[in-house]
Amino acid sequence: MKFESKLEIGQSVKFKPMQRHCKKHSIDYSEGFGIITAIKFTKAKVFYDVIDDYWGLLFDGVDSENIIPSKVK
C-alpha cells in the first residue's frame, strides 16, 4: 500500500480547526494559518498536525479536507 500526501511537513497552510479543537481552546470555528508539523495516515484518510501562527497552538489530527496550501500568512 502506498501512502501519499499532497502537502509536506514545514509547509504553510490555511486550515479550519476541528470542532473538538474549538471546544478545547474556546475559539471560534474560523480559518487560520499555520505550519504543518506532522502527517498521519489511516487506511482511508490523511490527517495533519498544524501549529497555528496566531495562537501558537498545536491542532492535531486536522482532516485533509480542511487544509489548503497557503503562500500568505
C-alpha positions in Angstrom: 0.0 0.0 0.0 1.4 3.4 -1.0 0.7 6.4 1.3 0.8 9.9 -0.2 0.2 13.4 0.9 -0.2 16.5 -1.3 1.3 18.6 1.5 4.6 18.3 3.4 6.0 19.0 6.8 7.0 22.6 7.2 4.6 23.9 4.6 2.4 26.9 5.3 -1.3 26.2 5.1 -4.7 27.7 5.6 -6.9 25.4 7.8 -10.1 25.1 9.7 -9.7 23.6 13.1 -11.8 20.6 14.0 -14.8 21.1 16.3 -13.0 19.4 19.2 -10.2 21.9 18.9 -12.6 24.8 19.1 -14.2 23.4 22.3 -10.9 22.6 23.9 -9.3 26.0 23.3 -12.6 28.1 23.4 -12.1 29.5 20.0 -14.3 30.3 17.0 -14.6 27.8 14.2 -12.9 30.0 11.6 -10.0 29.6 9.2 -6.4 30.2 10.4 -2.9 29.9 9.1 -0.1 27.7 10.3 2.7 25.3 9.6 2.4 21.5 9.2 4.4 19.7 11.8 3.3 16.1 11.2 1.4 13.9 8.7 -0.7 10.9 9.7 -2.2 8.3 7.5 -5.1 5.9 8.0 -6.4 3.4 5.5 -8.8 6.0 4.1 -7.7 9.4 5.2 -4.8 11.8 5.7 -4.6 14.0 8.8 -2.2 16.8 9.6 -0.8 18.4 12.8 -0.6 22.1 12.4 0.9 24.8 14.7 -1.2 27.9 14.4 0.5 31.2 13.5 -1.8 33.3 15.7 -2.1 31.3 18.9 0.9 29.1 18.7 -1.3 26.1 19.5 -1.0 22.6 18.1 -4.0 21.5 16.2 -3.6 17.7 16.0 -5.4 15.4 13.5 -6.8 18.1 11.2 -8.7 16.4 8.4 -7.1 16.9 5.0 -10.4 18.3 3.7 -9.9 21.3 6.0 -6.4 22.2 4.8 -5.2 24.0 1.7 -1.7 25.3 0.8 -1.0 28.9 1.6 1.7 31.3 0.4 0.3 34.2 2.5 0.2 34.2 6.3 
